[in-house]
Amino acid sequence: MRYELTDLEVFLAVAEEGTVTRGAERCHLAPSSVSLRIKGLEDVVGAPLLVRLARGVMPTPAGRIVMEHARRCIAQLEQMNADLSPFSNGLVGHVTLFANNNAISSYLPDDLACFFSRYPNVRISLEERLSHDIVTAVASGRADLGVVALEANHPELDFHRYREDELVVVTARDSDIAARGEIGFGECLERPFISLQPGAALHTFLMNHASALGGRLDVRVQVSSYGAIVKLVASGAGIGIVARSAIESDSGSNVVVLKLAEPWARRDLCVCVLRNTPVLNPFRDRLREVLTDTGALPPEGAAHHKT
């Protein structure tokens, strides 16, 4: 089957507007031309797409399927146009960066702002992933750079030290464990838990460790950010596990930070990059310099040496 994009746009306009006349006006076409295009689309599909009523039209079951997919196709094309528009406006570079939740919620925003202040015509596609998924993506070329928390290296990647961090447990100041100082992850499974939403890298990470212990997190509330976790913990809704770096600004709130007594709680961050890349991307290397030199940008055109 071969579909014309214009036919899909015309059909979607008519189906959404409810009449051929209004659909034609929306597409700036004559009603007769719109009717011919819809008839051609129905011939390609092999089934009627619209039911003609006294005061308009409505989609058939096949028409509803076409509507759903047409919306997706058109939305993806519009997104492609949006992604490409910077290139026509002087964009000089693009970097795909994958990072874990710790980095995105703490250090990366300030470091990326520093990078953009020097290279305003570069665009960065930032996506959150689990560390082992990031390593795979960088090794396969799907990401230019990765920010990960891993102890093991990869034979095809170079790892550069980025920041020090760790996962900690936060609990309300008046809770029965507030004076403990530290707590094991197994004991956390016995308490109501405030978690990031499914799909977040940290949520998946903690669920995997709970499963390895033969248990599960008793998730009471799921939220979208570390800040929301801290606020709910302060209210007494449960405990949470967050990156220490992400709660420094909340140190004066009604929460206590406990050390998480697990070897995997240490989450020192590294920047990983493919050692031998087939495609040169100088802005990838400039971004790596910003991240690994803690935001210190070298002078334009000058060689930079770490001390």
DRENDRENLO-159469 format. One line per 3 residues: for each residue x, y, z of N, C-alpha, C. Coordinates in steps of 0.001 Angstrom, whole numbers, plus 500000, padded with zeros to 6 digits. Atoms other than C-alpha are relative to their C-alpha. Example, Ala and Ser with C-alpha at 12.3 -4.5 7.8 and 13.67 -1.06 7.14 Angstrom:
500890:498810:500000:512300:495500:507800:500900:501200:500000; 499180:498810:499940:513670:498940:507140:499230:501090:500730
***
This chain:
500836:498802:500000:500000:500000:500000:500871:501247:500000; 499261:498741:500088:501197:503480:499088:499043:501141:500322; 500862:498920:499540:499726:506460:500892:500626:501347:499675
499568:498626:500218:499951:510107:499899:499759:500797:501277; 500136:499225:498768:500604:512432:502816:498833:500985:499910; 501097:499044:500168:498170:514995:501398:498643:499325:500184
501262:500730:499829:495426:512366:501247:499710:499757:501482; 500180:500234:498565:495978:511521:504912:499622:501291:500719; 500324:498720:499379:495915:515199:505875:498565:500419:499674
501365:499639:500411:492714:515767:503897:498985:499144:500740; 500931:500885:499299:491003:512721:505378:499887:500378:501472; 500012:499640:498585:492005:513739:508898:499210:501290:500218
500729:498732:499875:490647:517252:508350:498494:499782:499892; 501428:500247:500181:487293:515973:507098:499431:499225:501191; 500484:500814:498878:486975:513351:509859:499890:500822:501277
500027:499183:498782:487792:515888:512570:498972:501121:499923; 500963:498903:500152:485617:518662:511151:498562:499500:499900; 501339:500583:500061:482657:516343:510527:499253:500224:498708
500620:499795:501318:481849:517592:507010:501098:500168:498966; 499049:499831:501089:483558:517575:503644:500262:501482:499764; 499851:498565:500266:482937:521314:503255:500981:500643:500972
499094:499390:499010:484638:522322:506514:501409:499424:499889; 498684:500600:500195:487446:519844:505898:500718:500607:498815; 499412:499387:501189:487990:521340:502452:500478:501413:500303
499587:498644:499619:488083:524864:503900:501282:499977:500819; 498794:500119:499171:490671:523765:506452:501232:499692:499162; 498871:500372:500858:492845:522318:503681:500193:500951:498825
499935:499050:501112:492216:525214:501276:499889:499286:498659; 500257:500744:501230:490893:522826:498626:498512:500062:499679; 501400:500076:500403:487677:522502:496669:499392:498710:500564
500642:501219:499484:485138:520021:498138:500071:498829:499034; 499931:501088:500978:485177:518043:494910:501372:499342:500011; 498642:500542:499941:488957:517647:495118:500192:499169:501265
499903:500737:498737:488670:516547:498750:499296:498650:499878; 500749:501251:500161:486041:513941:497874:500778:498992:499160; 499205:500897:500843:488270:512517:495118:501187:499420:500759
498849:500491:499230:491243:512273:497466:499570:498938:501024; 500477:500980:499020:489220:510471:500126:499599:498708:499297; 500357:501207:500763:487828:508089:497481:501253:499230:499620
498757:500669:500340:491385:507348:496338:500624:499316:501203; 499450:500602:498780:492460:506694:499921:499207:498754:500379; 500830:501171:499713:489534:504332:500433:500340:498853:499044
499614:501042:500960:490557:502473:497257:501306:499338:500422; 498718:500562:499552:494089:502057:498644:499800:499106:501215; 500248:500777:498782:492829:500861:502026:499177:498750:499701
500876:501119:500325:490193:498627:500460:498775:499918:500877; 501168:499974:499117:487445:499686:502844:499501:501430:500124; 500507:498640:499780:485134:502672:503435:500606:500603:501259
499415:499306:498866:486624:505254:505774:499027:500972:500650; 500972:499047:499479:483651:507573:506212:498583:499510:499725; 501416:500234:500192:479915:507104:506675:499348:501340:499690
500644:498758:500391:477948:509798:504838:498654:500114:500690; 501240:499754:499289:475182:511200:507020:499280:501197:499397; 500775:498882:500542:472463:513770:506352:500682:501332:500246
499387:498721:499659:474435:516528:508073:501520:499921:500112; 498554:500074:499934:477995:515405:507632:500506:498587:499817; 499380:501318:500113:480277:512401:507914:500535:499585:501366
499337:500519:498808:481682:510160:510620:500883:498838:499581; 499090:501067:500411:484605:507706:510492:499441:498616:500286; 500300:501417:499783:484043:503983:510102:501057:499424:500945
498927:500612:499196:486027:501538:512290:501365:500056:499303; 498738:499869:500739:488670:501471:509539:500456:501452:499972; 499660:498579:500010:488509:505252:509379:500616:500457:501297
499422:499622:498712:489211:505544:513100:501444:499548:500111; 498616:500490:499997:492337:503429:512657:500888:500924:499164; 499234:499088:500843:493484:505641:509784:500202:501338:500709
499871:498732:499261:492795:508745:511911:501123:499921:501031; 498992:500155:498945:494930:507426:514751:501415:500017:499431; 498659:500077:500581:497892:506585:512545:500360:501275:499245
499732:498757:500723:497548:509721:510417:500441:501094:500970; 499595:499004:498994:497725:511887:513549:501453:499791:500414; 498620:500293:499597:500928:510119:514589:500994:500383:498903
499083:499706:501113:502512:510419:511146:500193:501498:499837; 499915:498555:500192:501692:514107:510823:500735:500652:501163; 499298:499451:498835:502869:514822:514379:501495:499739:499917
498573:500313:500130:506165:513059:513703:500668:500870:498941; 499448:499135:501037:506682:515044:510517:500143:501435:500497; 499899:498655:499437:505937:518281:512353:501171:500099:500971
498863:500005:499087:508452:517298:515012:501307:499993:499227; 498804:500009:500828:510996:516538:512294:500294:501393:499474; 499810:498626:500475:510441:520018:510858:500527:500895:501107
499539:499199:498868:510888:521530:514313:501457:499695:500324; 498618:500383:499702:514098:519557:514857:500970:500504:498938; 499127:499571:501091:515457:520597:511461:500085:501518:499869
500033:498546:500198:514522:524273:511650:501238:500723:500529; 498790:499288:499565:517573:525272:513735:501128:499967:498976; 498930:500086:500989:519831:524087:510896:499875:501108:498955
500195:498926:500969:518279:526650:508546:500200:501370:500629; 499802:498729:499294:518782:529318:511223:501407:500141:500564; 498613:499836:499590:522520:528858:511631:500511:498998:501007
499507:501026:499098:522784:525744:513780:501305:499416:499467; 498692:500480:500458:526393:524598:513663:500342:498622:500553; 499661:501300:499452:526300:521394:515690:498871:499408:500818
501001:500718:499221:524240:518766:517480:500694:498870:500743; 499420:501052:499169:525142:516415:520330:498852:499242:500671; 500967:500838:499289:523087:513501:521636:500634:499529:501300
499463:500288:498667:523642:513090:525367:499002:499156:500777; 500804:500830:499110:522276:510233:527481:500595:500124:501401; 499520:499851:498631:522493:510606:531266:499061:499293:500956
500870:500613:499005:521218:508898:534377:499274:501072:500804; 500874:499073:499280:518680:510460:536703:500785:500883:500959; 499216:499212:499047:521281:511566:539268:500569:501245:499349
499345:498875:500671:523128:513754:536798:498987:501024:499523; 501004:499081:500533:519990:515225:535215:499360:500821:501109; 500676:499322:498897:518534:516129:538592:500931:500873:500830
499077:499250:499143:521683:517751:539970:500960:500866:499190; 498890:499234:500562:524786:518788:538051:499801:500457:498563; 500039:499721:501428:523893:518704:534367:499370:501344:499627
500605:498731:500437:521555:521728:534184:500968:501175:500019; 499052:498883:499928:524235:524190:535359:501134:499837:498999; 498891:500226:500922:526951:522573:533265:499568:500217:498552
500493:499768:501359:524807:522630:530124:499771:501486:499752; 500158:498551:500148:523971:526282:530745:501342:500656:499712; 498646:499489:500247:527709:526956:530856:500423:499722:498561
499652:500356:501372:528168:525116:527559:499259:500884:499004; 500791:499204:500940:525328:526998:525835:500413:501462:499996; 499554:498610:499978:526716:530336:526965:501163:500218:499040
498876:499902:500913:529762:529596:524833:499645:499571:498583; 500363:500552:501308:528134:527663:521988:498482:500068:499823; 501471:499845:500059:524583:529062:521577:499361:499365:498780
500568:500578:501213:524126:527581:518089:500149:498489:499926; 499930:501455:499918:524653:523993:519230:498756:499505:500732; 501155:500589:499353:521679:521812:520149:500397:498666:500628
499727:501249:499294:521759:518949:522646:498686:499253:500208; 501132:500883:499719:519281:516071:522709:500346:499196:501248; 499710:500631:498715:519239:514926:526344:498909:498992:500331
500956:501036:499636:517593:511646:527333:500466:499295:501259; 499695:500733:498774:517405:509857:530674:499979:498501:499727; 499902:501448:500171:518524:506229:530696:500702:499391:501214
499199:500724:499029:519903:503582:533045:501445:499953:499522; 498588:499907:500355:523694:503537:533165:500429:498929:499002; 499551:501041:500936:524139:500170:531449:499409:500189:498610
500586:499693:501312:521751:501258:528673:500766:501135:499316; 499228:498884:500550:523777:504452:528239:501301:499496:499397; 498744:500556:500512:527006:502504:527829:499773:499316:498658
500317:500684:501256:525391:500347:525141:499709:501000:498888; 500357:498996:501007:524010:503414:523349:501231:500731:499482; 498787:499305:500434:527380:505204:523283:500880:499058:499178
499173:500961:500739:529199:502059:522152:499456:499731:498605; 500613:500278:501306:526715:501569:519291:499864:501244:499146; 500097:498762:500754:526801:505234:518241:498653:500681:500073
501314:499357:499880:523193:506032:519216:500069:501254:500861; 499779:498794:499193:524508:508601:521719:501445:500430:499824; 498636:499489:500136:527546:510862:521359:500756:499950:501316
499409:499997:498663:528196:511107:525098:499029:499359:500973; 500839:500529:498947:526929:509411:528219:500523:500413:501361; 499624:499753:498606:526924:510300:531899:499437:498838:500800
500392:501265:499383:526867:507095:533936:500590:499888:501397; 499440:500368:498702:527467:505678:537377:500309:498513:499938; 499601:501387:500187:529402:502486:536736:501403:499761:500558
498657:500369:499563:532367:500673:538255:500788:499330:498870; 499321:500729:501067:533129:498494:535218:500211:500887:498784; 499721:499284:501231:534703:499841:532043:499459:499222:498804
500424:500631:501243:533910:499007:528427:501172:500089:499043; 498780:500004:500834:536635:498010:525935:499998:501024:498881; 500051:499062:501127:535411:500447:523267:499802:501453:500444
500302:498662:499504:534805:503469:525516:501103:500540:500897; 499172:499303:499024:536862:506018:527394:499090:500601:501061; 500773:499460:498888:535590:507032:530839:500785:501128:500656
499367:498829:499390:536317:510460:532325:499225:500374:501261; 500623:499676:498721:535634:511426:535927:499161:501272:499870; 500897:498851:500076:532703:513812:536273:499715:500570:501394
500349:499501:498665:531274:514202:539802:499882:498838:500985; 500225:500988:498953:530985:512390:543118:498571:500133:500514; 501366:499967:499504:527545:511439:544367:499681:498664:500658
500459:501242:499393:525623:508796:546303:498499:500061:500206; 501414:500102:499663:522092:507582:546885:499862:499965:501515; 500246:499946:498565:520728:508335:550346:498506:499817:500252
501393:500150:499576:517524:507672:552254:499567:501283:500693; 500559:498842:499310:515368:510624:553275:498757:499561:500760; 501135:500332:499143:512876:510350:556111:499578:501242:500758
500487:498847:499244:510739:512759:558119:500807:500148:501295; 499181:499726:498819:512549:514414:561025:499445:499344:501259; 500596:500600:498808:510073:512955:563533:499737:498502:499853
500217:501432:500185:510186:509369:562168:500837:499194:500990; 499308:500853:499030:511389:506437:564292:501411:499628:499577; 498649:500338:500455:514518:505993:562162:500865:501240:499777
499288:498744:500309:515569:509655:561971:501357:500088:500676; 498735:499908:499261:518359:509183:564535:500959:498871:499668; 499202:501202:500280:519765:506017:562960:501347:500310:499355
498755:499703:500710:522415:507616:560758:500129:499255:498697; 499970:500778:501227:522223:504792:558203:498974:498886:500071; 501015:501050:500080:519840:502094:557040:500286:499137:498777
499828:500898:501130:520025:499045:554791:498801:500034:499072; 501082:499958:500984:517971:498753:551638:498906:498995:500339; 500993:501005:499634:516269:495598:552905:498974:500536:500976
500937:499420:499044:514738:497536:555782:499099:501039:499338; 500826:499034:500720:513505:500178:553355:498787:499326:499376; 501098:500710:500638:511317:497506:551753:498832:499794:500949
501045:500204:499007:509333:497281:554991:499188:501264:500264; 500629:498718:499704:508237:500945:554883:499328:500579:498752; 500613:499312:501156:505904:503016:552687:501032:500855:499287
498924:499414:500792:507994:504394:549861:499446:501046:499046; 500305:498967:500989:507853:507585:547802:500987:499824:498854; 499151:500396:501127:509190:506796:544331:499807:500926:498811
500193:499383:501309:509802:508332:540969:499046:499142:499174; 500989:500688:500814:507332:507342:538274:500629:498859:499206; 499485:501093:500837:507676:504104:536267:500633:500547:498729
499266:499535:501170:510144:504515:533445:501187:500848:500361; 498834:499247:499544:512485:506745:535447:501125:499025:500302; 498865:500908:499843:515958:505266:535576:500167:499545:501445
499821:500365:498595:516176:505371:539385:498915:499035:500462; 501087:500906:499639:512767:503712:539743:500327:498580:499556; 499644:501326:500510:513888:500806:537541:501174:499416:500769
498805:500431:499271:517247:500631:539337:499620:499436:501363; 500381:500439:498657:515647:500345:542794:499091:498775:499948; 500865:501170:500136:512978:497894:541629:500831:498741:499739
499135:501145:500286:515720:495613:540273:500730:499525:501256; 499313:500384:498769:517611:495691:543575:499027:499390:501007; 501004:500594:499119:514400:494982:545506:499693:498572:499566
500264:501333:500525:513709:492011:543248:501145:499044:500310; 498844:500843:499695:517252:490728:543815:499987:499518:501448; 500131:500397:498592:516455:490626:547550:498769:499141:500239
501209:500786:499865:513260:488695:546874:498826:500792:500537; 501073:499153:499487:511061:491658:547807:499563:501019:498984; 500431:498915:500876:509480:494767:546376:499799:501251:500832
500243:498734:499328:509084:498421:547233:498498:500174:500239; 501391:499692:499677:505842:499314:549005:499742:501452:499602; 500108:498643:500533:505248:502333:546784:498642:500589:500360
501230:499323:499609:502689:504683:548301:499631:501106:499018; 500231:498894:500931:503101:507634:545916:501124:499999:498970; 498996:499863:501046:504898:508056:542583:499936:501414:499447
499930:498603:500420:506052:511520:541525:501043:500139:498888; 499170:499796:501189:508095:513100:538736:501375:500591:500298; 498726:499344:499731:511046:514678:540567:500496:499688:501396
499419:500149:498671:513433:514416:543500:499376:500990:500979; 500573:498984:499127:512007:517655:544879:498651:499588:500548; 501309:500461:499550:508514:516155:545036:500139:498868:501011
499755:501057:499016:509890:513092:546832:500307:500602:501356; 499593:499387:498734:511514:515288:549494:498808:500655:500691; 501154:499332:499396:508315:517291:550038:499027:498998:500601
500911:501008:499475:506189:514173:550463:500594:499296:501213; 499336:500592:498833:508749:512624:552804:499879:500933:501197; 500096:499028:498914:508739:515826:554878:498612:500005:500624
501367:500013:499483:504955:515493:555224:499692:498747:500800; 500219:501243:499280:505359:512021:556722:499360:498906:499192; 500672:500982:500851:503969:510108:553736:500797:498711:499840
499169:501184:500159:506893:507667:553659:501458:500387:499930; 498584:499722:500194:510607:507387:552992:500293:500031:498504; 499607:499959:501399:512460:507929:549738:501492:499820:499855
498574:500099:500320:515807:507308:548075:500270:500957:498852; 499663:498984:500996:517360:510187:546148:501514:500170:499963; 498588:499646:500051:520777:511432:545073:500282:501107:501014
499670:498990:498994:522485:513409:547826:500118:501384:499359; 499795:498713:500662:523382:516145:545337:498687:500709:499703; 501278:499406:500374:519715:516692:544531:499239:500572:501181
500735:499515:498840:518679:517494:548100:500805:500986:500829; 499193:499060:499238:521446:519824:549212:499242:501291:500268; 500747:498759:499824:519173:522825:548681:498837:499832:500966
501113:500258:499085:516540:521153:550882:500482:499594:501396; 499439:500462:498743:518845:520549:553840:499313:500611:501211; 500660:499366:498872:516843:522940:555991:498551:499584:500151
501400:500408:499933:513504:521224:555383:499811:498957:501094; 500351:500926:498923:511737:518787:557676:500335:498560:499623; 499559:501349:500336:513717:515764:556480:501380:499748:500584
498685:500440:499541:516697:513792:557731:500583:499093:498927; 499318:500804:501010:519236:512245:555373:500761:498880:500696; 499325:501168:499446:520389:508711:556230:500896:499376:498937
499108:500715:500912:523312:506874:554682:499338:498684:499608; 500517:501268:500495:522169:503962:552508:501143:498989:500040; 498888:500921:499725:524315:501064:553705:500043:498875:498966
499883:500969:501085:524743:499345:550337:501170:500413:499115; 498851:499634:500855:527833:499162:548101:499591:500724:498725; 500439:499359:501241:525785:500234:545080:499452:501406:500217
500510:498651:499740:524649:503433:546818:500972:501068:499525; 499013:499052:500513:527883:505117:545768:499776:500176:498512; 500370:499760:501387:527052:506758:542453:500917:501053:499381
499068:499074:500640:530207:508516:541307:499747:500002:498496; 500393:499832:501393:529508:509863:537846:501213:500137:499091; 498965:499910:501025:531655:509466:534739:499353:500382:498668
500404:499728:501374:531396:510764:531186:500660:498953:499118; 499439:501010:500890:531820:508006:528607:499838:500440:498550; 499973:499604:501403:532682:508494:524947:500652:498883:499201
499438:501030:500866:533437:506167:522053:501441:500343:499668; 498571:499751:500174:537195:505775:521722:500350:500296:498542; 499699:499812:501418:537346:505477:517927:498695:500209:499248
501262:499712:500651:534381:507238:516378:500193:500221:498510; 499858:499838:501451:533848:507041:512597:499586:501380:499504; 500492:498686:500399:532188:510488:512513:500531:501039:500979
499445:498953:499145:533978:513579:513820:498900:500964:500425; 500958:499038:499458:531886:515806:516066:500735:500850:501027; 499189:499202:499075:534007:518586:517597:499214:500502:501204
500781:499500:498869:531134:519796:519779:499762:498923:501046; 500024:501079:499011:530921:516390:521395:501199:500126:500928; 498783:499898:499195:534508:516867:522532:500004:501258:500855
500069:498772:499206:533868:520431:523674:499048:499836:501177; 500908:500259:498899:530891:519295:525733:500669:499099:501035; 499293:500862:499050:533012:516533:527265:500967:500811:500847
499071:499166:499249:535597:519139:528242:499274:500807:501077; 500768:499228:499024:532946:521250:529945:499622:499120:501190; 500468:500874:498939:531630:518288:531910:501139:499484:500869
498918:500606:499227:534929:516753:532929:500918:501021:500649; 499203:498946:499371:536591:520074:533757:499131:500871:500904; 500918:499345:499064:533685:521018:536073:499603:501396:499544
500541:498746:500507:532433:523779:533820:501027:500995:499538; 498974:499046:500427:535777:525428:533038:500202:499886:498500; 499853:500002:501452:535766:526324:529347:501343:500583:499606
498745:499443:500468:539080:526817:527555:499772:501226:499137; 500137:498846:500885:539672:530092:525724:499794:499550:498564; 500299:500339:501398:538425:530074:522139:501290:499850:499208
498855:500242:500856:541030:528505:519854:501259:499603:500742; 498782:500332:499246:543486:527762:522675:499963:498554:500436; 499893:501358:499493:544734:524356:523723:499728:500027:501500
500361:500054:498587:543468:523275:527143:500675:498797:500633; 499328:501078:499293:545399:521184:529654:499451:499917:501417; 500490:500190:498649:543981:519700:532813:501171:500007:500968
498952:500000:498982:545969:520271:535991:499837:498799:500921
***
